[in-house]
Amino acid sequence: MRPWQRMRRNWWGYLFVSPWVILYLIFGVYPLVLSFFLTFFNYSFVNPENQTFVGIGNWIRGISDPLFWKSIGNIVLNQALFISLKNGIGLIIASLLFRVRFGGRFFRTIYFLPVITSTVVLMTIGDNLFSPGGPLQRLLIDAGIMQTPLFWKSEETLPMLIIALINTWKWFGISMVILLAGMYGVDQRLFEAAAVDGASGWQMFRYITLPLLRPQLFFLLVVDVINGLQMFGEVFSIGFSVYGGSNNQALTPVLYLYATAFDRSNIGYASTLGLLLAYIIAALTIMQFRLVPSDQA
């Protein structure tokens, strides 16, 4: 049967999927094509009549832009700590909850509450906790660990590390739920056989549980890398400017893209930065799938 005959025969199916296709074309394909088109122009929405064709000038500028690569470096620092803590804490709590026989639902709910709490709320709480006059610094000063309050927002590396700690508090519940579901999917006969052979609890965790959780850990790694490179609200809501502070110490790629588009009114260059970021995310995702064997992904 020819394609047009199949379409005519199943017209009602195409009718039902058409709203999604139309919305995807309007809000997905069209903005992507328009963004790619704008990368070849110096375009400002304030003075659209003054646009000039620059060819690949925006691409060359973006690849050699030190601020863009500084924002990537900030995210690498942030995600190195965030991914390790988030998935490590989630794995530990999931392992403990897996052995709980009473009150498991209560504890899962408590640990998952930060996930459904507003990012702005948690960032505000975290900002107050880590502030120079906050309880954490006062505790460290009283214990003699610190001599004077530390204004961490002005430091070079501390902002991204502090944001990583607050983000860990918010998102470790996702890792906990996914890893706990993976543990419930492990065949319990494996543990019984290992116990008969005299394996300890740590040996069963290391040689049975952890290897069988590789698909879940791989999924969490891929999602964390993608979400990390798109960080915006956390930095903005904790009190930094659109340039991530006076020394760009908290600048992220999306924050820089936002500043370029709406503060500098350079839509063409902002579109270039957005597509560069998309290419980096795609390259890292493909690299992760290539490095991990297909039977573990």
VEXDREN-2710 file (C-alpha; in Angstrom, 1 decimal):
% VEXDREN-2710
k/r/px/py/pz
1/MET/0.0/0.0/0.0
2/ARG/1.3/3.4/-0.9
3/PRO/2.0/6.0/1.8
4/TRP/-0.8/8.3/0.8
5/GLN/-3.2/5.4/0.8
6/ARG/-2.1/4.4/4.3
7/MET/-2.6/8.0/5.4
8/ARG/-6.1/8.1/3.9
9/ARG/-7.0/4.8/5.5
10/ASN/-5.7/5.9/8.9
11/TRP/-6.7/9.5/8.8
12/TRP/-8.3/9.4/12.2
13/GLY/-5.0/8.4/13.8
14/TYR/-3.2/11.4/12.2
15/LEU/-6.0/13.6/13.3
16/PHE/-5.4/12.6/16.9
17/VAL/-1.7/13.2/16.8
18/SER/-1.9/16.4/14.8
19/PRO/-2.2/18.7/17.9
20/TRP/1.1/17.5/19.3
21/VAL/2.8/17.7/15.9
22/ILE/1.5/21.2/15.3
23/LEU/2.7/22.4/18.8
24/TYR/6.0/20.7/18.3
25/LEU/6.5/22.4/15.0
26/ILE/5.6/25.8/16.4
27/PHE/7.4/25.6/19.8
28/GLY/10.2/23.2/18.9
29/VAL/11.2/23.1/15.3
30/TYR/10.5/26.7/14.4
31/PRO/12.5/28.2/17.4
32/LEU/15.4/25.9/16.6
33/VAL/15.5/26.9/12.9
34/LEU/15.1/30.5/13.8
35/SER/17.9/30.3/16.3
36/PHE/20.2/28.8/13.8
37/PHE/19.3/31.5/11.3
38/LEU/20.0/34.3/13.8
39/THR/23.5/33.0/14.6
40/PHE/24.6/34.5/11.3
41/PHE/23.5/38.0/12.2
42/ASN/24.1/40.7/14.8
43/TYR/20.4/41.0/15.8
44/SER/18.8/43.0/18.6
45/PHE/15.1/42.9/19.3
46/VAL/15.4/46.5/20.5
47/ASN/16.5/47.7/17.0
48/PRO/15.6/44.8/14.6
49/GLU/16.1/47.0/11.6
50/ASN/19.8/47.4/12.3
51/GLN/20.7/43.7/12.0
52/THR/23.9/43.0/10.1
53/PHE/25.1/39.8/8.5
54/VAL/28.3/38.5/10.2
55/GLY/28.6/35.0/8.7
56/ILE/30.3/32.6/11.1
57/GLY/31.6/35.5/13.2
58/ASN/29.3/34.7/16.1
59/TRP/30.5/31.0/16.0
60/ILE/34.2/32.0/16.1
61/ARG/33.5/34.5/18.9
62/GLY/31.5/31.9/20.9
63/ILE/34.2/29.2/20.6
64/SER/36.9/31.7/21.8
65/ASP/34.8/33.5/24.4
66/PRO/36.6/33.2/27.8
67/LEU/33.4/34.0/29.7
68/PHE/31.5/31.1/28.0
69/TRP/34.3/28.7/28.9
70/LYS/34.6/30.1/32.4
71/SER/30.9/29.3/32.8
72/ILE/31.5/25.8/31.6
73/GLY/34.3/25.4/34.1
74/ASN/32.1/26.6/36.9
75/ILE/29.5/24.0/36.0
76/VAL/32.2/21.3/35.9
77/LEU/33.3/22.2/39.4
78/ASN/29.7/22.4/40.7
79/GLN/28.7/19.1/39.1
80/ALA/31.8/17.2/40.2
81/LEU/30.7/17.7/43.8
82/PHE/26.9/17.6/43.2
83/ILE/26.8/14.3/41.3
84/SER/29.1/12.6/43.8
85/LEU/27.2/13.7/46.9
86/LYS/23.7/13.4/45.4
87/ASN/24.1/9.9/44.1
88/GLY/26.3/8.8/47.0
89/ILE/23.8/10.0/49.7
90/GLY/20.9/8.6/47.7
91/LEU/22.6/5.2/47.5
92/ILE/23.3/5.1/51.2
93/ILE/19.8/6.1/52.2
94/ALA/18.3/3.7/49.6
95/SER/20.4/0.9/51.1
96/LEU/19.1/1.7/54.6
97/LEU/15.5/2.0/53.6
98/PHE/15.7/-1.2/51.7
99/ARG/16.3/-2.9/55.1
100/VAL/13.6/-1.0/56.9
101/ARG/10.6/-3.2/57.7
102/PHE/8.4/-0.5/59.5
103/GLY/7.9/3.1/58.7
104/GLY/9.5/2.9/55.2
105/ARG/6.9/5.0/53.5
106/PHE/7.2/7.7/56.2
107/PHE/11.0/8.0/55.8
108/ARG/10.7/8.0/52.0
109/THR/8.2/10.8/52.1
110/ILE/10.4/12.9/54.5
111/TYR/13.5/12.4/52.3
112/PHE/11.6/13.2/49.1
113/LEU/10.0/16.5/50.4
114/PRO/12.9/18.7/49.3
115/VAL/12.4/17.5/45.7
116/ILE/8.9/18.9/45.5
117/THR/9.8/22.1/47.4
118/SER/10.4/25.2/45.3
119/THR/14.0/25.9/44.3
120/VAL/13.7/29.5/45.3
121/VAL/12.6/28.5/48.8
122/LEU/15.4/26.1/49.3
123/MET/18.0/28.4/47.9
124/THR/16.8/31.2/50.2
125/ILE/17.0/28.9/53.2
126/GLY/20.5/27.7/52.1
127/ASP/21.7/31.3/51.6
128/ASN/20.6/32.1/55.2
129/LEU/22.3/29.0/56.6
130/PHE/25.6/29.7/54.9
131/SER/25.6/33.5/55.3
132/PRO/28.2/35.2/57.4
133/GLY/25.7/35.7/60.2
134/GLY/24.0/32.3/59.7
135/PRO/23.9/29.4/62.1
136/LEU/26.5/27.3/60.3
137/GLN/29.2/29.9/60.4
138/ARG/28.4/30.8/64.0
139/LEU/28.7/27.1/64.9
140/LEU/32.1/26.9/63.2
141/ILE/33.4/30.0/64.9
142/ASP/32.2/28.8/68.3
143/ALA/34.0/25.5/67.7
144/GLY/37.2/27.4/66.8
145/ILE/37.3/26.1/63.3
146/MET/36.9/29.6/61.8
147/GLN/38.1/32.9/63.2
148/THR/36.0/35.4/61.3
149/PRO/32.8/35.1/59.2
150/LEU/33.4/34.2/55.6
151/PHE/31.7/36.1/52.7
152/TRP/31.5/33.1/50.5
153/LYS/29.7/34.8/47.6
154/SER/32.9/36.9/46.9
155/GLU/35.2/33.9/46.8
156/GLU/36.4/32.3/43.5
157/THR/35.3/28.7/44.0
158/LEU/33.1/28.6/47.0
159/PRO/29.9/29.8/45.3
160/MET/29.6/26.8/43.0
161/LEU/30.5/24.4/45.8
162/ILE/27.9/25.9/48.2
163/ILE/25.3/25.8/45.5
164/ALA/26.2/22.2/44.9
165/LEU/25.6/21.4/48.6
166/ILE/22.2/23.1/48.6
167/ASN/21.3/21.3/45.3
168/THR/22.3/18.0/46.9
169/TRP/19.9/18.7/49.7
170/LYS/17.1/19.3/47.2
171/TRP/17.7/16.4/44.7
172/PHE/19.2/13.4/46.5
173/GLY/15.6/12.2/47.0
174/ILE/15.4/11.5/43.3
175/SER/18.5/9.3/43.4
176/MET/17.1/7.6/46.5
177/VAL/13.8/6.7/44.9
178/ILE/15.3/5.4/41.6
179/LEU/18.1/3.4/43.3
180/LEU/15.6/2.0/45.9
181/ALA/13.3/0.8/43.0
182/GLY/16.4/-0.8/41.4
183/MET/17.2/-2.6/44.6
184/TYR/13.6/-4.0/44.8
185/GLY/14.1/-5.3/41.3
186/VAL/17.2/-7.5/42.3
187/ASP/16.5/-11.2/42.6
188/GLN/16.5/-11.9/46.3
189/ARG/17.7/-15.5/45.6
190/LEU/21.1/-14.0/44.8
191/PHE/21.4/-12.6/48.3
192/GLU/20.2/-15.9/49.8
193/ALA/22.8/-17.9/47.8
194/ALA/25.5/-15.4/48.8
195/ALA/24.5/-15.7/52.5
196/VAL/24.7/-19.5/52.3
197/ASP/28.3/-19.1/50.9
198/GLY/29.2/-16.9/53.9
199/ALA/29.2/-13.5/52.2
200/SER/29.0/-10.5/54.5
201/GLY/26.6/-7.6/54.1
202/TRP/29.3/-5.4/52.6
203/GLN/30.3/-8.2/50.1
204/MET/26.7/-8.7/49.0
205/PHE/26.4/-4.9/48.5
206/ARG/29.6/-4.6/46.6
207/TYR/29.4/-7.7/44.4
208/ILE/25.6/-8.0/43.9
209/THR/23.7/-4.8/44.6
210/LEU/26.1/-2.3/43.2
211/PRO/26.8/-4.0/39.9
212/LEU/23.1/-4.6/39.3
213/LEU/22.4/-0.9/39.9
214/ARG/24.6/0.3/37.0
215/PRO/21.6/1.0/34.7
216/GLN/20.1/3.3/37.3
217/LEU/23.4/5.0/38.2
218/PHE/24.1/5.5/34.5
219/PHE/20.6/7.1/34.0
220/LEU/21.2/9.4/36.9
221/LEU/24.6/10.4/35.6
222/VAL/23.2/11.3/32.2
223/VAL/20.3/13.3/33.6
224/ASP/22.5/15.1/36.1
225/VAL/25.0/16.2/33.4
226/ILE/22.2/17.5/31.2
227/ASN/20.4/19.3/34.0
228/GLY/23.7/20.7/35.4
229/LEU/24.7/22.4/32.1
230/GLN/21.2/24.0/32.1
231/MET/21.5/25.5/35.6
232/PHE/19.9/28.9/35.9
233/GLY/17.3/29.4/38.7
234/GLU/19.6/28.2/41.5
235/VAL/22.3/30.9/40.9
236/PHE/19.8/33.7/40.1
237/SER/17.5/33.0/43.1
238/ILE/20.4/32.9/45.6
239/GLY/21.3/36.5/44.9
240/PHE/23.8/36.6/42.1
241/SER/23.5/39.0/39.2
242/VAL/23.0/37.7/35.6
243/TYR/26.8/37.7/35.3
244/GLY/27.4/35.5/38.3
245/GLY/29.0/38.0/40.6
246/SER/31.7/40.6/40.2
247/ASN/34.3/38.0/39.0
248/ASN/31.8/35.7/37.2
249/GLN/32.5/33.2/40.0
250/ALA/28.9/31.8/39.8
251/LEU/28.3/32.3/36.1
252/THR/26.6/29.4/34.3
253/PRO/26.2/28.9/30.5
254/VAL/22.4/29.6/30.6
255/LEU/22.9/32.6/32.8
256/TYR/25.5/34.0/30.4
257/LEU/23.1/33.3/27.5
258/TYR/20.3/35.1/29.3
259/ALA/22.6/38.1/30.0
260/THR/23.7/38.2/26.4
261/ALA/20.1/38.1/25.1
262/PHE/18.3/40.4/27.5
263/ASP/21.0/42.6/29.1
264/ARG/23.2/43.2/26.1
265/SER/20.3/42.7/23.6
266/ASN/22.4/40.6/21.3
267/ILE/20.0/37.9/20.2
268/GLY/22.2/36.6/17.4
269/TYR/25.2/35.9/19.7
270/ALA/22.8/34.5/22.4
271/SER/21.4/32.0/19.8
272/THR/25.0/31.0/19.0
273/LEU/25.8/30.3/22.7
274/GLY/22.5/28.3/23.1
275/LEU/23.4/26.1/20.1
276/LEU/27.0/25.7/21.3
277/LEU/25.6/24.6/24.7
278/ALA/23.2/22.1/23.0
279/TYR/26.1/20.6/21.0
280/ILE/28.2/20.2/24.2
281/ILE/25.3/18.5/25.9
282/ALA/24.7/16.2/22.9
283/ALA/28.4/15.4/22.7
284/LEU/28.7/14.5/26.4
285/THR/25.5/12.4/26.3
286/ILE/26.8/10.4/23.3
287/MET/30.2/10.0/24.9
288/GLN/28.6/8.6/28.1
289/PHE/26.6/6.1/26.0
290/ARG/29.8/5.1/24.1
291/LEU/31.8/4.6/27.3
292/VAL/29.2/2.5/29.0
293/PRO/28.5/-1.0/27.6
294/SER/25.1/-1.4/26.1
295/ASP/24.1/-4.1/28.6
296/GLN/24.7/-1.7/31.5
297/ALA/23.0/1.5/30.0
END
